Amino acid sequence: MIVIYTDGAAKGNPGPGGYGTVLKYKQHRKELSEGFRLTTNNRMELLAVIKGLEALKEPGQQVMIYSDSKYVVDAVEKGWIWGWVKKNFKDKKNEDLWRKFIEVYKKHEVKFQWVKGHAGNVENEICDRLAVKSAEGPKLLIDEGYERSANSRDSLF
């Protein structure tokens, strides 16, 4: 089984943000992280999961994801996401990322486990440090999905 730990961070909400992901399989370990100039914490929590799943080379893997995000864990484990799909994500934030998540989620056998953040889980703490460091980085990426939706909300017509 592949184990993935994830965390997201945003300095301000919205504000600069980042994600951190740790993948573990047998003796292998991989860390992923990126920072964005303007995003939200929930987007980074979800993106951390997406990036972890996208990093898997073979489909059909058994995956356990540990996340401190109730937003992500509950949406999947309680089945809310499938109701959102039926309603075509009407009035739901982060539709772009949820659609991307579903695409990679369906390629594997994925289970989620919520972990309390900042409670001594070593891998979760590493993910947190990766996310925060990425959010503070010098070359932050553009979260196009967030900035596009933010700009359309600000439009007067």
C-alpha atoms as a printed R data frame, in Angstrom:
    type eleno elety resid chain resno       x      y       z
1   ATOM     1    CA   MET     A     1   0.000  0.000   0.000
2   ATOM     2    CA   ILE     A     2   1.155  3.502  -0.839
3   ATOM     3    CA   VAL     A     3   0.858  6.014   1.973
4   ATOM     4    CA   ILE     A     4   0.460  9.715   1.234
5   ATOM     5    CA   TYR     A     5   0.556 12.516   3.805
6   ATOM     6    CA   THR     A     6  -0.679 15.944   2.772
7   ATOM     7    CA   ASP     A     7  -1.043 19.481   4.055
8   ATOM     8    CA   GLY     A     8  -1.847 22.895   2.670
9   ATOM     9    CA   ALA     A     9  -1.201 26.394   3.944
10  ATOM    10    CA   ALA     A    10  -2.154 29.953   3.084
11  ATOM    11    CA   LYS     A    11  -0.799 33.164   4.588
12  ATOM    12    CA   GLY     A    12  -4.094 34.968   4.688
13  ATOM    13    CA   ASN     A    13  -7.131 33.341   3.191
14  ATOM    14    CA   PRO     A    14  -6.821 34.220   0.358
15  ATOM    15    CA   GLY     A    15  -3.138 34.968   0.224
16  ATOM    16    CA   PRO     A    16   0.129 33.311  -0.731
17  ATOM    17    CA   GLY     A    17  -0.156 29.573  -0.222
18  ATOM    18    CA   GLY     A    18   1.509 26.241  -0.711
19  ATOM    19    CA   TYR     A    19   1.122 22.530  -0.327
20  ATOM    20    CA   GLY     A    20   3.316 19.744   0.978
21  ATOM    21    CA   THR     A    21   2.981 16.057   0.142
22  ATOM    22    CA   VAL     A    22   4.974 13.049   1.314
23  ATOM    23    CA   LEU     A    23   4.613  9.733  -0.519
24  ATOM    24    CA   LYS     A    24   5.871  6.491   1.027
25  ATOM    25    CA   TYR     A    25   6.064  3.011  -0.433
26  ATOM    26    CA   LYS     A    26   8.278  0.330   1.125
27  ATOM    27    CA   GLN     A    27  11.739  1.917   1.316
28  ATOM    28    CA   HIS     A    28  10.858  4.721  -1.125
29  ATOM    29    CA   ARG     A    29   9.985  8.253  -0.080
30  ATOM    30    CA   LYS     A    30   9.195 11.340  -2.129
31  ATOM    31    CA   GLU     A    31   8.400 14.902  -1.076
32  ATOM    32    CA   LEU     A    32   6.461 17.341  -3.252
33  ATOM    33    CA   SER     A    33   5.663 21.016  -2.732
34  ATOM    34    CA   GLU     A    34   4.849 24.206  -4.623
35  ATOM    35    CA   GLY     A    35   3.872 27.735  -3.690
36  ATOM    36    CA   PHE     A    36   1.266 30.064  -5.214
37  ATOM    37    CA   ARG     A    37   0.970 33.843  -5.068
38  ATOM    38    CA   LEU     A    38  -2.789 33.971  -4.352
39  ATOM    39    CA   THR     A    39  -4.916 31.036  -3.214
40  ATOM    40    CA   THR     A    40  -6.804 29.623  -0.233
41  ATOM    41    CA   ASN     A    41  -6.003 27.075   2.422
42  ATOM    42    CA   ASN     A    42  -8.720 24.676   1.218
43  ATOM    43    CA   ARG     A    43  -7.392 24.797  -2.340
44  ATOM    44    CA   MET     A    44  -3.908 23.937  -1.119
45  ATOM    45    CA   GLU     A    45  -5.202 21.083   1.058
46  ATOM    46    CA   LEU     A    46  -6.966 19.607  -1.965
47  ATOM    47    CA   LEU     A    47  -4.085 20.270  -4.357
48  ATOM    48    CA   ALA     A    48  -1.710 18.414  -2.023
49  ATOM    49    CA   VAL     A    49  -3.883 15.302  -2.401
50  ATOM    50    CA   ILE     A    50  -4.166 15.722  -6.174
51  ATOM    51    CA   LYS     A    51  -0.407 16.106  -6.617
52  ATOM    52    CA   GLY     A    52   0.225 13.022  -4.492
53  ATOM    53    CA   LEU     A    53  -2.152 10.917  -6.575
54  ATOM    54    CA   GLU     A    54  -0.791 12.345  -9.840
55  ATOM    55    CA   ALA     A    55   2.722 11.265  -8.813
56  ATOM    56    CA   LEU     A    56   1.731  7.578  -8.856
57  ATOM    57    CA   LYS     A    57   3.127  5.898 -11.957
58  ATOM    58    CA   GLU     A    58   0.782  2.908 -12.174
59  ATOM    59    CA   PRO     A    59  -3.037  2.898 -12.027
60  ATOM    60    CA   GLY     A    60  -4.953  0.655  -9.640
61  ATOM    61    CA   GLN     A    61  -2.822  1.298  -6.570
62  ATOM    62    CA   GLN     A    62  -4.088  0.899  -3.026
63  ATOM    63    CA   VAL     A    63  -3.544  4.267  -1.383
64  ATOM    64    CA   MET     A    64  -4.035  5.547   2.156
65  ATOM    65    CA   ILE     A    65  -4.065  9.336   2.416
66  ATOM    66    CA   TYR     A    66  -3.544 11.059   5.748
67  ATOM    67    CA   SER     A    67  -4.781 14.643   5.826
68  ATOM    68    CA   ASP     A    68  -5.585 17.160   8.543
69  ATOM    69    CA   SER     A    69  -8.219 18.737   6.288
70  ATOM    70    CA   LYS     A    70 -11.795 17.939   7.317
71  ATOM    71    CA   TYR     A    71 -12.825 19.756   4.126
72  ATOM    72    CA   VAL     A    72 -11.121 17.142   1.944
73  ATOM    73    CA   VAL     A    73 -11.511 14.027   4.100
74  ATOM    74    CA   ASP     A    74 -15.199 14.533   4.865
75  ATOM    75    CA   ALA     A    75 -16.067 15.482   1.285
76  ATOM    76    CA   VAL     A    76 -14.768 12.119   0.092
77  ATOM    77    CA   GLU     A    77 -15.351  9.764   3.013
78  ATOM    78    CA   LYS     A    78 -18.884 11.048   3.687
79  ATOM    79    CA   GLY     A    79 -19.695 11.039  -0.025
80  ATOM    80    CA   TRP     A    80 -20.544 14.735  -0.303
81  ATOM    81    CA   ILE     A    81 -18.487 15.051  -3.468
82  ATOM    82    CA   TRP     A    82 -20.820 12.707  -5.384
83  ATOM    83    CA   GLY     A    83 -23.798 14.919  -4.509
84  ATOM    84    CA   TRP     A    84 -21.844 17.910  -5.781
85  ATOM    85    CA   VAL     A    85 -21.185 16.046  -9.033
86  ATOM    86    CA   LYS     A    86 -24.910 15.294  -9.453
87  ATOM    87    CA   LYS     A    87 -25.644 19.008  -9.016
88  ATOM    88    CA   ASN     A    88 -22.765 19.913 -11.388
89  ATOM    89    CA   PHE     A    89 -20.959 21.641  -8.502
90  ATOM    90    CA   LYS     A    90 -23.653 24.332  -8.308
91  ATOM    91    CA   ASP     A    91 -22.558 26.960  -5.766
92  ATOM    92    CA   LYS     A    92 -19.470 24.931  -4.752
93  ATOM    93    CA   LYS     A    93 -16.052 26.458  -4.509
94  ATOM    94    CA   ASN     A    94 -12.958 24.879  -6.041
95  ATOM    95    CA   GLU     A    95 -14.843 23.076  -8.793
96  ATOM    96    CA   ASP     A    96 -11.724 22.981 -10.979
97  ATOM    97    CA   LEU     A    97  -9.720 21.142  -8.338
98  ATOM    98    CA   TRP     A    98 -12.549 18.796  -7.337
99  ATOM    99    CA   ARG     A    99 -12.944 17.759 -10.978
100 ATOM   100    CA   LYS     A   100  -9.204 17.140 -11.238
101 ATOM   101    CA   PHE     A   101  -9.309 15.214  -7.955
102 ATOM   102    CA   ILE     A   102 -12.094 12.920  -9.207
103 ATOM   103    CA   GLU     A   103 -10.089 12.175 -12.343
104 ATOM   104    CA   VAL     A   104  -7.028 10.944 -10.411
105 ATOM   105    CA   TYR     A   105  -9.029  9.441  -7.527
106 ATOM   106    CA   LYS     A   106 -10.856  7.067  -9.876
107 ATOM   107    CA   LYS     A   107  -7.547  5.596 -11.089
108 ATOM   108    CA   HIS     A   108  -6.779  4.076  -7.681
109 ATOM   109    CA   GLU     A   109  -8.293  2.467  -4.597
110 ATOM   110    CA   VAL     A   110  -8.094  5.389  -2.189
111 ATOM   111    CA   LYS     A   111  -8.985  5.651   1.472
112 ATOM   112    CA   PHE     A   112  -8.639  8.728   3.662
113 ATOM   113    CA   GLN     A   113  -7.750  9.077   7.318
114 ATOM   114    CA   TRP     A   114  -8.074 12.407   9.098
115 ATOM   115    CA   VAL     A   115  -5.207 13.316  11.416
116 ATOM   116    CA   LYS     A   116  -5.152 16.188  13.853
117 ATOM   117    CA   GLY     A   117  -2.855 18.936  12.602
118 ATOM   118    CA   HIS     A   118   0.052 20.169  14.722
119 ATOM   119    CA   ALA     A   119  -0.351 17.199  17.048
120 ATOM   120    CA   GLY     A   120   2.998 15.480  16.652
121 ATOM   121    CA   ASN     A   121   2.362 13.310  13.573
122 ATOM   122    CA   VAL     A   122   5.872 13.464  12.112
123 ATOM   123    CA   GLU     A   123   4.916 13.177   8.446
124 ATOM   124    CA   ASN     A   124   2.051 15.660   8.798
125 ATOM   125    CA   GLU     A   125   4.468 18.115  10.435
126 ATOM   126    CA   ILE     A   126   6.885 17.673   7.527
127 ATOM   127    CA   CYS     A   127   4.056 18.369   5.074
128 ATOM   128    CA   ASP     A   128   3.143 21.484   7.038
129 ATOM   129    CA   ARG     A   129   6.728 22.765   6.893
130 ATOM   130    CA   LEU     A   130   6.890 22.066   3.149
131 ATOM   131    CA   ALA     A   131   3.596 23.905   2.578
132 ATOM   132    CA   VAL     A   132   4.558 26.946   4.649
133 ATOM   133    CA   LYS     A   133   8.057 27.163   3.134
134 ATOM   134    CA   SER     A   134   6.592 26.936  -0.374
135 ATOM   135    CA   ALA     A   135   4.102 29.717   0.388
136 ATOM   136    CA   GLU     A   136   7.007 31.927   1.427
137 ATOM   137    CA   GLY     A   137   9.092 31.116  -1.655
138 ATOM   138    CA   PRO     A   138  10.528 33.708  -4.016
139 ATOM   139    CA   LYS     A   139   8.967 32.380  -7.254
140 ATOM   140    CA   LEU     A   140   5.322 31.737  -6.503
141 ATOM   141    CA   LEU     A   141   3.147 30.191  -9.202
142 ATOM   142    CA   ILE     A   142  -0.243 31.461 -10.338
143 ATOM   143    CA   ASP     A   143  -3.230 29.462  -9.094
144 ATOM   144    CA   GLU     A   144  -5.115 30.059 -12.324
145 ATOM   145    CA   GLY     A   145  -8.292 28.362 -11.132
146 ATOM   146    CA   TYR     A   146  -8.504 30.607  -8.085
147 ATOM   147    CA   GLU     A   147  -7.483 33.839  -9.772
148 ATOM   148    CA   ARG     A   148  -9.831 33.255 -12.714
149 ATOM   149    CA   SER     A   149 -12.815 32.670 -10.398
150 ATOM   150    CA   ALA     A   150 -11.831 35.592  -8.147
151 ATOM   151    CA   ASN     A   151 -11.617 37.910 -11.159
152 ATOM   152    CA   SER     A   152 -14.994 36.800 -12.475
153 ATOM   153    CA   ARG     A   153 -16.589 37.529  -9.073
154 ATOM   154    CA   ASP     A   154 -15.073 41.013  -9.083
155 ATOM   155    CA   SER     A   155 -16.465 41.846 -12.511
156 ATOM   156    CA   LEU     A   156 -19.204 44.472 -12.696
157 ATOM   157    CA   PHE     A   157 -20.753 42.853 -15.769
